[in-house]
Amino acid sequence: MLFDTHCHVNDGAYAEDHPAVFDRAAAAGVGLMICPATDMETSAQCIAMAREHDGLYAAVGIHPEEAAKAQDGDVDKLRQWIQSEEKVVAVGEVGLDYHWPEPARDVQQAVFIDMVKLAVELDVPIIIHDREAHGDTLDILRQYGKGIRGVFHCYSGSLEMTDELLRMGFYFGFDGPLTYPNSKRAKRVASHLPLDRMLIETDCPYLTPQAHRGQRNEPAYVHYVAEEIAALRGIDAAEVARATTENAKRLFAIP
Ligand SMILES: [Zn+2]
């Protein structure tokens, strides 16, 4: 069984055909999925969808690109959802994204700090989006994330950063870009990491694997990531599927 730990199946890209998307995922052996939110509205959507689909879980939180929308009271609402909604398994996706000039870095940092504190307070894992912000992401985790556990989604760090995250106990998520011929750094990291710290994701509808590049991505395609990891490590794709599913169940406390 495959576990896609990062799929935005609530996205408008699936408005027309989302039952078929779930059917294709099941047919492709994807039995478990996590739908991470990006703001308060999508947090509510992910929860509603998870309630309706066996095997689909939700993460709630405010993404760095949506940080300027954060309001007083959001953290309380997120806390309430995490405590009361059975299928909410994580805070996510949250973090820092310095690719674009907006929202301002201090605005993103303030929201990320709140999200880290919430995950620590409630003892739930965190799903981290870190784009071109490795240093500040690590600083915030060191300062506010004592004992935190979680995953760096679509991991893009250096071997040095990888070592530090391994020591901190983090997991590493790999997505479609791992299958791109020019993803040399991700391929190197994915071939050296301990298999028991790796997760597979689609981040759909984005980051479509090489085999379908240019089309909409969906959870059924997560097997391409497992196959790429297997090829890089010279092992069986079934072994990658089994290990990554076990890892995700352990991290997100899913039976
Ligand atoms: Zn995402």
Boltz pocket constraint, residues with backbone or C-beta under 6 A from the ligand:
constraints:
  - pocket:
      binder: B
      contacts: [[A, 6], [A, 8], [A, 36], [A, 93], [A, 203]]
      max_distance: 6.0
